[in-house]
Amino acid sequence: MIQITEKATEEFKRIMREENDGDAHGIRIGIKGGGCSGFSYVMQFEKEAREFDRVFQADDVPIFIDAKSLVYLSGIEIDYETDLLNRGFKFNNPNAVKSCGCGTSFAV
């Protein structure tokens, strides 16, 4: 299970409305090897769910997560934060034993 805050949901909806070229029907969230802590979070537009995906909803925006990534993302809270200098998605991952300072990579 994942949690998506209201702020993150609003940003997903804005991205789908303003930045989507029309082909995508949802957003894929996953992980890949890399970053300063071992794994990095990745997000991209996606046309449809793939085999073995779990599909979560952020209001009317489907969020696709593949089974392999879900092992590392189970229980995650996805938020969207803005401050004077930065804005972006924040991943609060209970499976991470350490995260980099910028919050874009983690280790398990």
C-alpha distances in whole Angstrom, upper triangle without the diagonal:
4,7,10,13,16,18,16,16,19,20,18,20,23,23,22,25,28,27,26,29,28,27,23,21,18,16,15,13,14,16,19,22,24,24,26,23,22,19,19,17,18,17,20,21,20,22,20,17,18,18,15,13,9,10,8,11,13,16,17,16,14,12,12,11,13,12,14,12,8,10,11,8,5,5,8,9,12,15,18,21,25,28,32,31,28,25,22,18,17,14,13,12,12,13,16,19,21,21,24,25,24,21,20,20,19,20,18
4,7,10,13,15,12,13,16,17,15,17,20,20,20,23,25,24,23,27,26,25,21,19,16,14,13,11,12,14,18,21,22,22,24,22,21,18,17,14,15,15,17,18,18,21,19,17,18,19,16,13,10,10,8,10,10,14,16,14,13,10,11,10,13,13,14,12,9,11,11,7,6,5,5,6,8,11,15,18,21,24,28,28,24,21,18,14,13,11,10,10,11,12,14,18,19,18,21,22,21,18,17,18,17,18,17
4,6,10,12,10,10,14,14,13,16,18,18,19,22,23,23,23,26,26,26,22,20,16,15,15,13,14,17,20,23,24,23,25,23,23,20,19,15,17,16,18,19,20,22,21,19,21,22,20,17,13,12,9,10,9,12,15,14,13,11,13,13,16,17,18,15,13,15,14,10,9,7,6,5,6,9,12,15,19,22,25,25,22,19,16,13,12,10,10,10,12,14,16,19,20,19,21,22,21,17,18,19,18,20,19
4,7,8,6,6,10,11,10,12,15,15,16,18,20,20,20,24,23,23,20,18,14,13,14,12,14,17,20,23,24,23,25,23,24,20,18,15,16,14,16,17,18,20,20,18,21,23,21,17,15,13,9,9,7,10,13,11,12,10,13,13,17,18,19,16,14,17,16,12,12,10,8,6,5,6,9,12,16,19,23,23,20,16,14,10,10,10,10,12,14,16,18,21,21,19,21,22,20,17,17,19,19,21,21
4,5,5,6,9,10,11,12,14,15,17,18,20,20,21,25,25,25,22,20,17,15,17,15,18,20,23,26,26,25,26,25,26,23,20,17,18,16,19,19,21,23,23,22,24,26,25,21,18,16,13,11,9,11,14,13,14,13,16,17,20,22,23,20,18,20,19,15,15,13,11,7,6,5,8,10,14,17,21,21,18,15,13,10,10,11,11,14,16,18,19,22,22,20,22,22,20,17,18,20,20,23,23
4,5,5,6,9,10,11,12,14,15,17,18,19,20,24,24,25,21,20,17,16,18,17,20,22,26,29,29,27,29,28,29,26,23,20,20,18,20,20,21,23,23,23,26,28,27,23,20,18,14,12,8,9,13,12,15,14,18,19,23,24,26,23,21,24,22,19,19,16,14,11,10,8,9,11,14,17,20,21,19,15,14,12,13,14,15,17,19,22,23,26,26,24,25,24,22,20,20,23,24,27,27
4,5,5,6,9,10,11,12,14,15,16,17,19,23,23,24,21,20,17,16,18,17,20,22,25,27,27,25,27,26,27,24,22,18,19,16,18,19,21,23,24,24,27,29,28,24,22,19,16,14,10,12,14,13,16,15,18,20,23,25,26,23,22,24,23,19,20,18,15,12,9,6,5,8,10,13,17,18,15,12,10,9,11,13,14,17,20,22,22,25,25,22,23,22,19,18,18,21,22,26,26
4,5,5,6,9,10,10,12,14,15,15,16,20,21,21,18,17,14,12,14,13,16,18,21,24,24,23,24,24,24,21,18,15,15,13,15,15,17,20,20,20,23,25,24,21,19,16,13,12,8,11,13,11,13,12,15,16,20,22,23,19,18,21,19,16,17,16,13,10,7,5,5,8,11,15,18,18,15,11,9,7,9,10,12,15,18,20,20,23,23,20,21,20,18,16,16,18,20,23,24
4,5,5,6,9,10,11,12,14,15,15,19,19,20,16,15,12,11,14,13,17,20,23,26,26,25,28,27,27,24,21,17,17,14,15,15,16,18,19,19,22,24,23,20,17,15,11,9,5,7,9,8,10,10,14,16,20,22,23,20,19,22,21,17,18,17,14,12,9,8,8,12,14,18,21,21,18,15,12,10,12,13,15,17,20,22,23,26,26,23,24,24,21,19,19,21,23,26,26
4,5,5,6,9,10,11,12,14,15,18,18,20,17,16,14,13,16,16,20,22,25,28,28,27,29,29,29,26,23,19,19,16,16,16,18,20,20,21,24,27,27,23,21,18,15,12,8,9,10,10,13,13,17,19,23,25,27,23,22,26,24,21,22,20,18,15,12,10,9,11,13,17,19,20,17,14,12,11,14,16,18,20,23,25,25,29,28,25,26,25,22,21,20,23,25,28,29
4,5,5,6,9,10,10,11,13,16,17,18,16,15,13,12,14,14,18,20,23,26,25,24,26,26,27,23,20,17,16,13,14,13,16,18,20,21,23,26,26,22,21,18,16,13,10,11,12,10,13,13,16,18,21,24,25,22,21,25,23,20,21,20,17,14,11,9,7,10,11,15,18,18,14,11,9,9,12,14,17,19,22,24,24,27,26,23,23,23,19,18,17,21,23,26,27
4,5,5,6,9,10,10,11,14,15,15,12,11,9,8,11,11,15,18,21,24,24,24,26,26,26,22,19,16,14,11,11,10,13,15,16,17,20,23,22,19,17,15,12,10,8,9,10,7,9,9,13,15,18,21,22,19,19,22,21,18,19,19,16,14,11,10,9,13,14,18,21,21,17,13,11,10,13,14,17,19,22,23,24,27,26,23,24,24,21,19,18,20,22,25,26
4,5,5,6,9,10,10,14,13,15,12,11,10,10,14,15,18,21,24,28,28,27,30,30,30,26,23,19,17,14,14,12,14,15,16,18,21,24,24,21,19,16,14,11,8,8,8,7,10,11,15,17,21,24,25,22,22,26,25,21,22,22,19,17,14,13,12,15,16,20,23,23,20,16,14,13,16,18,20,22,25,27,27,31,30,27,27,27,24,22,21,24,26,29,30
4,5,5,6,8,9,13,13,16,13,13,12,12,15,16,20,23,25,28,28,27,30,30,30,27,23,20,18,15,14,13,15,17,19,20,24,27,27,23,22,19,17,15,12,12,12,10,13,14,17,20,23,26,28,24,24,28,26,23,25,24,21,19,16,14,12,14,15,18,20,20,17,14,13,13,17,19,21,24,27,28,28,32,31,27,27,27,23,22,21,24,27,30,31
4,5,5,5,7,10,11,13,11,11,10,9,13,14,17,20,22,25,25,24,27,27,27,24,21,17,15,11,10,9,12,14,17,18,21,25,25,21,21,18,17,15,12,13,13,10,13,13,15,18,21,24,25,22,23,26,25,22,24,24,21,19,15,14,12,15,15,19,21,20,17,14,12,12,16,17,21,23,26,27,27,30,29,26,25,25,22,21,19,22,25,28,29
4,6,6,5,9,9,10,8,8,8,8,12,14,18,21,23,26,27,26,29,29,29,25,22,19,16,12,11,8,10,12,14,16,19,22,23,20,19,16,15,13,11,12,10,8,10,11,14,17,20,23,25,22,22,26,25,22,24,24,22,20,17,16,15,18,19,22,24,24,21,17,15,15,18,19,23,24,27,28,28,32,31,28,28,28,25,23,21,24,27,30,31
4,6,6,9,9,12,10,10,11,12,16,18,21,24,26,30,30,29,32,33,32,29,26,22,20,16,14,12,14,14,17,19,22,26,27,23,23,19,18,16,14,13,11,10,13,15,17,21,24,27,28,26,26,30,29,26,27,27,25,23,19,19,17,19,20,23,25,24,22,18,17,17,21,22,25,27,30,32,32,35,34,31,31,31,27,26,24,27,30,33,34
4,6,8,10,13,12,13,13,13,17,19,22,24,26,29,29,28,31,32,32,29,25,22,19,16,14,12,15,16,19,21,24,28,29,25,25,22,21,19,16,17,15,13,16,17,19,22,25,29,30,27,27,31,30,27,29,29,26,24,20,19,17,19,18,22,23,22,20,17,16,17,21,23,26,28,31,32,32,35,34,31,30,29,26,25,24,27,29,33,35
4,6,9,11,10,12,12,12,15,16,19,22,23,26,26,25,28,29,29,26,22,19,17,13,11,9,13,14,17,20,22,26,27,23,24,21,20,19,17,18,16,14,16,16,18,20,23,27,27,24,25,29,28,25,27,28,25,23,20,19,17,19,19,22,23,22,19,16,15,16,20,21,25,26,30,31,30,33,32,29,28,28,24,23,21,24,27,31,32
4,5,7,6,9,9,10,13,16,19,21,23,26,26,26,30,30,29,26,23,20,16,13,10,7,10,11,14,17,19,23,24,21,21,19,19,17,16,17,15,12,13,14,16,19,21,25,26,23,24,28,27,24,27,27,25,24,20,20,19,21,22,25,26,25,22,19,17,17,21,22,26,27,30,31,31,34,33,30,29,30,26,25,23,25,28,31,32
4,6,7,10,12,13,15,18,21,23,24,28,28,28,32,33,32,28,25,22,19,15,12,9,11,11,14,18,20,24,25,23,24,21,22,20,19,20,17,15,16,17,18,21,23,27,28,26,27,30,30,27,30,31,28,27,24,24,22,25,25,28,29,28,25,22,21,21,24,26,29,30,34,34,33,37,36,33,32,32,29,28,25,28,31,33,35
4,6,8,10,13,15,19,21,24,26,29,30,30,34,34,33,30,27,24,20,17,13,10,10,9,13,16,19,22,24,21,22,20,20,19,18,18,15,13,14,16,17,20,22,26,27,26,27,30,30,28,29,30,28,27,24,25,23,26,27,30,32,31,28,25,23,22,26,27,30,31,34,34,34,38,37,34,34,35,31,30,27,30,32,35,36
4,7,9,11,13,17,20,23,24,27,28,29,33,33,32,28,25,22,19,16,12,8,8,6,10,13,15,19,21,19,20,18,19,18,18,19,16,14,14,15,15,18,20,23,25,23,24,28,28,26,28,29,27,27,24,25,24,27,28,32,33,32,29,26,23,23,26,26,29,30,33,33,33,37,36,33,33,34,31,29,27,28,31,33,34
4,6,8,10,14,16,19,21,25,26,27,30,30,29,25,22,19,16,13,9,6,5,4,7,11,13,17,19,16,17,14,15,15,15,16,13,10,10,11,12,15,17,20,22,20,21,25,25,22,24,26,24,23,20,22,21,24,25,29,31,30,26,23,21,19,23,23,26,26,29,29,30,33,33,30,30,31,28,26,24,25,28,30,31
4,7,10,13,16,20,22,26,27,28,31,31,30,26,23,20,17,14,11,8,6,5,6,9,13,16,17,14,15,12,13,12,12,13,10,7,7,9,10,14,16,19,21,20,20,24,24,21,23,24,22,22,19,21,20,24,26,29,32,31,27,24,21,20,22,22,25,25,28,28,29,33,33,30,31,32,29,27,25,26,28,30,31
4,7,10,13,17,19,23,24,25,28,28,26,23,20,17,14,10,9,6,5,6,7,9,12,15,16,12,12,10,10,9,10,11,9,6,5,6,7,11,13,17,19,17,17,20,21,18,19,20,19,18,16,17,17,21,23,27,29,28,25,21,18,16,19,19,21,22,25,25,26,29,29,27,28,29,26,23,21,23,24,27,27
4,6,10,13,16,20,21,21,24,24,23,19,16,13,10,7,6,5,5,8,9,10,12,15,16,12,12,10,10,10,10,12,11,7,6,5,6,9,12,15,16,14,14,18,18,15,17,18,16,16,13,15,15,18,21,24,27,25,22,19,15,13,16,15,18,19,22,22,22,26,26,23,24,25,22,20,17,19,21,23,24
4,7,10,13,16,18,19,22,21,20,16,14,11,8,5,5,6,6,9,9,9,10,13,13,10,10,9,10,12,12,15,14,11,8,6,5,6,8,12,13,11,12,15,15,13,15,17,15,15,13,15,16,20,22,25,28,26,23,20,16,14,16,14,17,17,20,19,20,24,23,21,22,24,21,19,16,17,18,21,21
4,7,10,14,15,16,19,18,17,13,11,7,6,5,7,9,10,13,13,12,12,15,14,11,11,10,10,12,12,16,16,12,11,7,6,5,8,11,11,8,9,13,11,9,12,14,11,12,10,13,14,17,20,23,26,25,21,18,14,11,13,11,14,13,16,16,16,20,20,18,19,20,18,15,13,13,15,17,18
4,7,11,13,14,17,16,14,10,8,6,5,7,9,12,12,15,15,13,13,15,13,11,11,12,13,15,16,19,20,16,14,10,8,6,7,9,9,5,8,10,9,8,11,14,12,13,12,15,17,20,22,25,28,26,22,20,16,13,14,12,14,13,15,14,14,18,18,16,17,20,18,15,12,12,13,14,15
4,7,9,11,14,12,10,6,5,5,6,9,11,15,15,18,18,16,16,17,15,13,14,16,16,19,19,23,23,20,17,14,12,9,9,11,9,6,9,10,8,8,12,14,12,15,14,17,18,20,23,25,28,26,22,20,17,14,14,12,14,12,15,13,12,15,15,14,15,17,16,13,10,9,10,11,12
4,6,9,12,11,9,6,5,7,7,11,13,16,17,20,20,18,17,18,17,16,17,19,20,22,22,26,26,23,21,17,15,12,12,13,10,8,12,13,11,12,15,18,16,18,17,20,21,23,25,27,29,27,23,22,19,17,17,15,17,15,17,15,14,17,16,14,15,18,16,14,11,9,10,11,13
4,7,10,9,6,5,6,9,10,14,16,20,20,24,24,22,20,21,20,19,20,22,23,26,26,30,30,26,24,21,19,16,15,16,12,11,14,14,12,14,17,20,18,20,20,22,23,25,27,28,30,28,25,24,21,19,18,16,18,16,18,15,14,16,15,14,14,17,16,15,12,9,10,10,12
4,7,7,5,5,6,9,11,14,17,21,22,25,26,24,23,25,23,22,23,25,25,27,27,31,31,27,26,22,21,18,18,19,16,14,17,17,14,16,19,21,19,21,20,22,22,23,25,27,28,25,22,22,19,18,18,16,18,17,19,17,14,16,14,12,12,15,14,13,10,8,9,10,13
4,6,6,6,6,9,11,15,17,21,23,27,27,26,25,27,26,24,25,26,26,28,27,30,31,28,26,23,22,20,20,21,18,16,18,18,15,16,20,21,18,20,19,20,20,21,22,23,25,22,19,19,17,16,16,15,17,16,18,16,14,15,12,10,8,11,10,10,7,5,8,10,13
4,6,8,8,12,14,18,21,25,26,30,31,30,29,30,29,27,27,29,28,30,29,33,34,30,29,26,25,23,23,24,21,18,21,20,17,18,21,22,20,21,20,21,22,22,23,24,25,22,20,20,19,18,17,16,17,16,18,17,13,13,10,9,6,9,10,10,9,6,8,9,13
4,6,8,11,14,18,21,25,26,30,30,28,28,29,27,25,25,27,26,29,28,32,33,30,28,25,24,21,21,21,18,16,18,17,14,15,18,19,17,19,19,20,21,22,24,24,26,23,21,21,19,18,16,14,15,13,15,13,10,10,7,6,6,10,11,10,9,5,5,5,9
4,7,10,13,17,20,24,25,28,28,26,25,26,24,23,23,25,25,28,28,31,32,29,27,23,22,19,19,19,15,14,16,15,12,14,17,19,17,19,19,21,23,23,26,27,29,26,23,23,20,19,17,15,16,14,16,13,10,11,10,9,9,13,14,12,10,7,6,5,8
4,7,10,13,16,20,21,24,24,23,22,23,21,19,20,22,22,24,24,28,29,25,23,20,18,15,15,16,13,10,13,13,10,11,15,17,14,17,16,19,20,21,24,25,27,25,22,21,18,16,15,12,14,12,14,12,10,12,11,9,10,14,13,11,9,5,5,6,9
4,6,10,13,17,18,22,22,21,21,22,21,19,19,20,20,22,22,25,26,22,21,17,17,14,15,16,14,11,13,14,11,11,15,17,14,15,14,16,17,18,21,22,25,22,19,18,15,13,12,11,13,12,15,13,11,14,12,10,10,13,11,9,6,4,7,9,12
4,7,10,14,16,19,20,18,18,20,19,16,17,17,17,18,18,22,22,19,17,14,13,11,13,15,13,9,12,13,10,9,13,15,12,13,11,13,14,16,19,21,23,21,18,16,12,10,10,8,11,11,14,13,12,15,14,11,12,14,12,9,6,6,8,11,13
4,7,11,12,16,17,16,16,19,18,15,16,16,16,18,17,21,21,17,16,12,12,10,12,15,13,10,13,15,13,12,15,17,14,15,12,14,15,17,19,22,24,22,18,16,13,11,12,11,14,14,17,16,16,19,18,15,15,17,14,12,9,10,12,15,16
4,7,9,13,14,14,15,18,18,14,15,14,14,15,14,18,17,13,13,10,10,10,12,15,15,12,14,16,15,13,16,17,14,15,12,14,13,16,18,21,24,22,18,15,12,10,12,12,15,15,19,19,18,22,21,18,18,19,16,14,11,13,15,18,20
4,6,10,12,13,14,17,18,14,15,14,15,15,15,18,17,13,12,10,10,11,13,16,17,14,16,19,18,16,19,20,18,18,15,16,16,19,20,24,26,24,20,17,14,13,16,15,19,19,23,22,22,25,24,21,21,23,19,18,15,16,19,22,23
4,7,9,11,13,17,18,14,15,14,14,14,14,16,14,11,10,9,10,12,14,18,18,16,18,21,20,18,21,22,20,20,16,18,17,20,22,25,27,26,22,19,16,15,18,18,21,22,25,25,25,28,28,25,25,26,23,21,18,20,22,25,26
4,6,8,9,13,15,12,13,12,13,14,14,16,14,11,9,9,8,11,12,16,17,16,17,20,20,18,20,22,20,21,18,20,20,23,25,29,31,29,26,23,20,18,20,20,23,23,26,25,26,29,29,27,27,29,26,23,21,22,24,26,27
4,7,9,13,15,13,14,13,15,15,16,17,14,12,10,11,10,13,14,18,19,18,19,23,23,21,23,25,23,24,21,23,23,26,28,32,34,33,29,26,23,21,24,23,26,26,29,28,29,33,33,30,31,32,29,27,24,26,27,29,30
4,6,10,12,10,11,10,12,13,15,16,14,11,9,10,8,11,12,15,17,17,17,21,22,20,21,23,22,23,21,23,24,27,29,33,36,34,31,27,24,22,24,23,26,25,28,27,28,32,32,30,31,33,30,28,25,26,27,29,29
4,7,8,6,8,7,11,12,15,17,15,12,9,9,6,8,9,12,14,14,14,17,19,17,18,20,20,21,20,22,24,27,30,33,36,35,31,28,24,22,23,22,24,23,25,24,26,29,30,29,30,32,29,27,24,25,25,27,26
4,6,6,9,10,13,16,18,20,18,16,12,12,8,9,8,10,12,13,14,16,18,17,18,21,21,23,21,24,26,29,32,35,38,37,33,30,26,24,25,23,25,24,26,24,26,29,30,29,30,32,30,27,24,24,25,26,25
4,6,9,11,15,17,20,22,21,19,15,14,11,11,8,9,12,13,14,16,18,18,18,21,22,24,23,27,28,32,35,38,41,39,36,33,29,26,27,25,26,24,26,24,26,29,31,30,31,34,32,29,26,26,26,27,25
4,7,10,13,16,19,22,21,19,15,13,10,9,6,6,9,11,10,12,15,15,15,18,19,21,21,25,27,30,34,37,40,38,35,32,28,25,25,23,24,22,23,21,23,26,28,27,29,32,30,27,25,24,24,24,22
4,6,10,13,16,18,17,15,11,10,6,5,4,6,9,9,9,12,14,13,13,16,16,18,18,21,23,27,30,33,36,35,31,28,25,21,22,20,21,19,21,20,22,25,26,25,27,30,28,25,22,22,22,23,22
4,7,10,13,16,15,14,10,8,6,5,6,7,10,10,8,11,13,12,11,13,14,16,16,19,22,25,28,32,35,34,30,27,24,20,21,18,19,18,19,18,21,24,25,25,27,29,27,24,22,22,22,22,21
4,7,10,12,12,10,6,6,5,7,9,10,14,13,11,14,16,13,13,14,14,15,15,18,20,24,27,30,33,33,29,26,22,19,20,18,19,18,20,20,22,26,27,26,28,29,27,24,22,23,23,24,23
4,7,9,10,8,6,5,7,8,11,13,15,14,11,15,16,12,12,13,12,13,12,15,17,21,24,27,31,30,27,23,20,17,17,16,17,17,18,19,21,25,26,24,26,28,26,22,21,22,22,24,23
4,6,6,6,5,6,9,11,14,16,19,17,15,18,19,15,15,15,14,13,12,14,16,20,23,26,30,29,26,22,19,16,18,17,18,18,20,22,23,27,28,26,28,29,26,23,22,24,24,26,26
4,6,5,6,7,11,13,17,19,21,18,16,20,20,16,16,15,14,12,11,12,13,16,19,23,26,26,23,19,16,14,15,15,17,18,20,22,23,27,27,25,26,27,24,22,21,23,24,26,26
4,6,8,10,13,16,20,22,24,22,20,23,23,20,19,19,17,15,14,14,15,19,21,25,28,28,25,21,19,17,18,19,20,21,23,25,27,30,31,29,30,30,28,25,24,27,27,30,30
4,6,10,13,16,19,22,24,22,21,24,24,21,21,21,20,18,16,17,17,21,23,27,30,30,26,23,20,18,21,21,22,24,26,27,29,32,33,30,32,32,29,27,26,28,29,31,31
4,6,10,13,16,19,21,19,18,22,22,18,19,19,18,16,14,15,15,19,21,25,28,28,24,20,18,16,18,18,20,21,24,25,26,30,30,27,29,29,26,24,22,24,26,28,28
4,6,10,13,16,18,16,15,19,19,16,17,18,16,16,14,16,17,21,23,27,30,29,26,22,19,17,18,18,20,20,23,23,25,28,29,27,28,29,26,24,22,23,24,27,27
4,7,10,13,15,13,12,16,16,13,14,15,13,13,11,14,15,19,22,25,28,27,24,20,17,14,16,14,17,17,19,20,21,25,25,23,24,26,23,20,19,20,21,23,23
4,7,10,12,10,10,14,14,12,13,15,14,15,13,16,18,22,24,28,31,30,26,23,19,16,17,16,18,17,20,19,20,24,25,23,25,26,24,21,19,19,20,22,22
4,7,8,7,6,10,11,9,10,13,12,14,13,16,18,22,25,28,31,30,26,23,19,16,17,14,16,15,17,16,17,21,22,21,22,25,23,19,17,17,17,19,18
4,6,5,6,9,11,10,11,15,14,17,16,20,22,25,28,31,34,32,29,26,22,19,20,17,19,16,18,17,18,22,22,22,23,26,24,21,19,18,18,19,18
4,6,5,7,9,10,10,14,14,17,18,21,24,27,30,33,36,35,31,28,25,21,21,18,19,16,17,15,17,21,22,22,24,27,26,22,20,19,18,18,17
4,5,6,8,9,10,14,14,18,18,22,24,27,30,33,36,34,30,28,24,21,21,17,18,15,16,14,15,18,20,20,22,25,24,21,18,17,16,15,14
4,5,5,6,9,12,11,14,14,18,20,23,26,29,32,30,26,24,20,17,17,14,15,12,14,12,13,16,17,17,19,22,20,17,15,13,13,13,12
4,5,5,5,9,9,13,13,17,20,23,26,29,32,31,27,25,21,18,17,13,14,11,12,11,13,16,18,18,20,23,22,18,17,15,14,15,13
4,6,6,9,10,14,16,19,22,25,28,31,34,33,29,27,23,20,18,15,15,11,12,9,11,14,16,17,20,23,22,19,18,16,14,13,11
4,6,9,9,12,13,17,20,22,25,28,31,29,26,24,20,17,15,12,12,8,9,6,8,11,13,13,16,19,19,15,14,12,10,10,8
4,6,5,9,10,14,17,19,23,25,28,27,24,21,18,14,13,9,9,7,8,7,9,13,14,14,16,19,18,14,13,12,11,12,11
4,6,9,11,15,18,21,25,27,31,30,26,24,21,17,15,12,11,8,8,8,11,14,16,16,19,22,21,17,17,16,14,14,12
4,7,10,13,17,19,23,25,29,28,25,23,20,16,14,11,9,7,6,8,11,14,16,16,19,21,20,17,17,16,15,15,14
4,6,10,13,16,19,22,25,25,21,19,16,12,10,7,6,5,6,8,10,13,14,13,16,18,17,13,13,14,12,14,13
4,6,10,13,16,19,23,22,19,17,14,10,8,6,5,7,9,11,12,15,16,15,17,18,16,13,14,15,14,16,16
4,7,10,14,17,20,20,16,13,10,7,6,5,6,8,11,13,14,17,17,15,16,17,15,12,12,14,14,17,18
4,7,10,13,17,17,14,11,8,6,5,6,8,11,14,16,16,19,18,16,17,17,14,12,13,15,16,19,20
4,7,10,14,14,11,7,6,4,6,9,11,14,17,19,19,22,20,17,18,17,14,12,13,16,18,21,23
4,7,10,11,8,6,6,6,7,10,12,16,18,21,20,22,20,17,17,15,13,12,13,17,19,22,24
4,7,8,6,4,7,9,10,14,15,19,22,24,23,25,23,19,19,16,14,14,15,19,21,25,27
4,6,5,6,9,12,12,16,17,21,24,26,24,26,23,20,19,16,14,15,17,20,22,26,28
4,6,8,12,15,16,19,21,24,27,29,27,28,26,22,21,17,15,17,19,22,25,28,31
4,7,11,14,15,18,20,23,26,28,25,27,24,20,18,15,13,15,16,20,22,26,29
4,7,10,11,15,17,20,23,25,23,24,22,18,16,14,11,12,13,17,20,23,26
4,7,9,13,15,18,22,24,22,24,22,18,17,15,12,12,13,17,19,23,25
4,6,10,13,16,19,21,19,22,20,16,15,14,11,10,10,14,17,20,23
4,7,10,12,16,18,16,19,18,15,15,14,11,9,9,12,14,18,20
4,6,9,13,15,13,16,15,12,12,12,10,7,8,11,12,16,17
4,6,9,11,10,13,12,10,12,12,11,7,8,9,10,13,14
4,7,9,9,11,11,10,12,13,12,9,10,11,10,13,13
4,5,6,9,10,9,12,14,14,10,11,10,9,10,10
4,6,8,10,11,14,16,17,13,14,13,11,11,10
4,6,9,10,14,17,17,14,14,12,9,8,6
4,5,7,10,13,14,11,12,9,6,5,5
4,7,11,13,15,12,14,11,7,6,5
4,7,10,12,10,11,9,6,5,7
4,7,8,6,8,6,4,6,9
4,6,5,7,6,6,9,12
4,5,8,9,10,12,16
4,6,8,10,13,17
4,6,7,11,14
4,7,11,14
4,7,10
4,7
4
